[in-house]
């Protein structure tokens, strides 16, 4: 029996935006970009798949931005609850209609989460981080930032990085880095992050160590 909290109401249907023009090809293209971003932490990937809902000037989903919107459409399905930290009727409608994804009521329930306002990012302990037996049962969290460049420099180390890599995102609260570092001793448990801004994104897998200067 479906959860009435996830039903497509008239208001959500009214806010519905178009999904991928070619669902199979576009999903594969976005998925490859996402995989590459996690495999090469700190590099900036670009979502090149056309998605009118995220590019039209008068479309509500533009609030989420192309990278976040397309990524969630590509990843989510009926078995992966999505939690939206800030209400977004248009994004919620698109995820329910195009991906069949249920909307989680709490961060802990989510397989994927989208945080539109990084300043209001909940404590990372609120998200699922998996268990030693099933580390894959953790959340992947997309956080919108003001910019992927131009901020205070951070040094990355770990798999996928030859020696070190420097990043400088703008808009994340400093506590994000402290809370993320506190999860490191619990590997293989952890949370994979994507920082998103417009049509660009950057992967931060749980295996990446971040040094603040």
C-alpha positions in Angstrom: 0.0 0.0 0.0 1.5 3.4 -1.0 2.3 6.0 1.7 -0.3 8.8 1.4 2.5 11.3 2.4 4.1 10.6 -1.0 0.9 10.8 -3.1 0.9 13.1 -6.1 -1.5 15.9 -5.1 -3.0 18.4 -7.5 -0.5 21.0 -6.3 2.5 18.7 -7.0 1.1 17.8 -10.4 0.7 21.5 -11.2 4.4 22.0 -10.3 5.6 19.0 -12.3 8.5 19.8 -14.6 9.7 17.7 -17.6 12.3 15.0 -17.0 15.0 13.7 -19.3 14.2 13.9 -23.0 15.9 10.5 -23.6 15.7 8.8 -20.2 18.0 5.9 -20.9 20.8 7.8 -22.6 20.5 10.8 -20.4 20.5 8.7 -17.2 23.6 6.9 -18.3 25.4 10.1 -19.2 24.7 11.7 -15.8 25.6 8.5 -14.0 29.0 8.3 -15.7 29.6 11.9 -14.7 28.7 11.1 -11.1 30.9 8.0 -11.0 33.8 9.9 -12.4 33.4 12.7 -9.8 33.6 10.2 -7.0 36.5 8.3 -8.6 38.5 11.6 -8.9 37.7 13.5 -5.8 38.2 17.3 -6.0 37.7 17.5 -9.8 34.8 19.5 -11.1 32.3 17.6 -13.4 29.8 19.2 -15.6 26.3 17.9 -16.3 25.8 18.4 -20.0 22.5 16.5 -20.4 19.7 18.9 -21.5 17.0 19.2 -18.9 14.5 21.9 -19.8 13.1 21.9 -16.3 16.4 23.1 -14.8 17.3 25.5 -17.5 14.1 27.4 -18.4 14.0 30.8 -16.8 10.4 30.3 -15.6 10.7 26.7 -14.4 10.5 26.1 -10.6 13.1 23.3 -10.5 15.8 25.9 -11.5 15.9 26.5 -7.7 17.7 23.2 -7.3 20.1 23.7 -10.3 20.8 21.4 -13.2 23.5 19.3 -11.4 21.4 18.4 -8.4 18.1 18.0 -10.3 19.6 15.7 -13.0 21.7 13.7 -10.6 18.7 12.9 -8.4 16.6 12.0 -11.4 19.3 9.7 -12.6 20.0 8.0 -9.3 16.6 7.7 -7.5 14.0 5.0 -8.0 11.1 3.4 -6.1 13.5 1.7 -3.6 15.6 4.8 -2.7 13.8 7.4 -0.5 14.9 11.0 -1.1 15.0 13.6 1.6 14.8 17.3 0.8 16.2 19.4 3.6 14.2 22.4 2.3 10.7 22.1 0.8 10.7 22.1 -3.0 7.3 21.2 -4.5 8.7 21.1 -8.1 11.6 18.9 -7.3 9.5 16.6 -5.1 6.9 16.3 -7.9 9.6 15.4 -10.5 11.2 12.8 -8.3 7.9 11.1 -7.6 6.6 11.2 -11.1 9.7 10.6 -13.2 11.8 8.4 -10.9 9.0 6.9 -8.7 11.1 7.8 -5.7 9.4 8.1 -2.3 10.0 11.2 -0.2 11.6 10.5 3.1 10.3 12.4 6.1 13.6 12.4 8.0 17.2 12.5 7.0 17.9 9.1 8.6 15.5 7.4 6.2 17.1 8.7 3.0 19.2 6.9 0.5 19.7 10.3 -1.2 19.4 13.8 0.2 19.4 17.3 -1.2 20.4 20.3 0.9 19.6 23.5 -0.9 20.7 25.8 1.9 24.2 24.7 3.1 24.0 26.9 6.1 21.0 24.9 7.3 22.8 21.5 6.8 21.7 19.2 9.6 24.3 17.4 11.8 25.9 14.7 9.7 25.0 12.2 12.4 21.4 12.6 11.3 22.1 10.8 8.0 22.5 7.1 7.6 26.1 6.0 7.4 25.6 2.3 7.0 26.9 -0.5 9.2 30.1 -2.5 9.1 28.2 -5.4 7.6 26.3 -3.2 5.1 28.2 0.0 4.6 26.4 0.6 1.3 23.2 1.3 3.3 24.3 4.9 3.7 23.2 8.2 2.4 24.5 10.1 -0.6 24.1 13.7 0.1 24.0 16.6 -2.4 24.8 20.0 -1.0 24.4 23.2 -3.0 27.2 25.6 -2.5 27.6 29.2 -3.6 30.7 28.3 -5.7 33.0 25.4 -6.2 36.0 27.7 -6.3 37.2 30.9 -4.7 36.9 30.0 -1.0 39.5 29.0 1.6 41.9 26.3 0.3 41.5 22.7 1.5 43.8 19.8 0.7 42.5 16.4 -0.3 44.3 13.1 0.0 43.2 9.5 -0.6 42.1 7.0 -3.3 41.8 8.6 -6.7 44.2 11.4 -5.9 47.8 10.9 -7.0 49.4 12.9 -4.2 47.2 15.8 -3.0 44.5 17.9 -4.5 43.4 21.4 -3.5 39.8 22.6 -3.5 38.1 25.9 -2.4 34.3 25.7 -2.3 32.3 28.6 -0.9 29.3 28.4 1.3 29.8 25.3 3.5 29.7 25.8 7.3 33.1 25.0 8.9 31.5 22.4 11.1 30.8 20.3 8.0 34.5 19.5 7.7 34.8 18.7 11.4 31.8 16.5 11.4 32.9 14.7 8.3 36.4 14.1 9.7 34.7 12.6 12.8 33.2 9.9 10.6 36.5 8.8 9.1 37.4 6.3 11.9 34.2 4.4 11.3 35.1 3.4 7.7 33.8 1.5 5.8 30.8 3.3 7.2 30.4 6.9 6.1 28.6 9.3 3.8 29.4 10.2 0.2 28.9 13.8 -0.7 28.5 15.8 -3.9 28.9 19.6 -3.8 26.7 21.1 -6.5 26.5 24.5 -8.0 24.5 25.2 -11.2 25.4 22.6 -13.7 28.7 21.6 -12.0 29.5 19.2 -9.2 32.4 17.8 -7.2 32.5 14.4 -5.5 33.7 13.9 -1.9 33.6 10.1 -1.2 34.0 8.8 2.4 37.5 7.7 1.6 38.8 11.2 1.0 40.7 12.9 3.8 40.4 16.7 4.0 43.0 19.0 5.6 42.0 22.5 6.6 44.6 25.2 6.5 
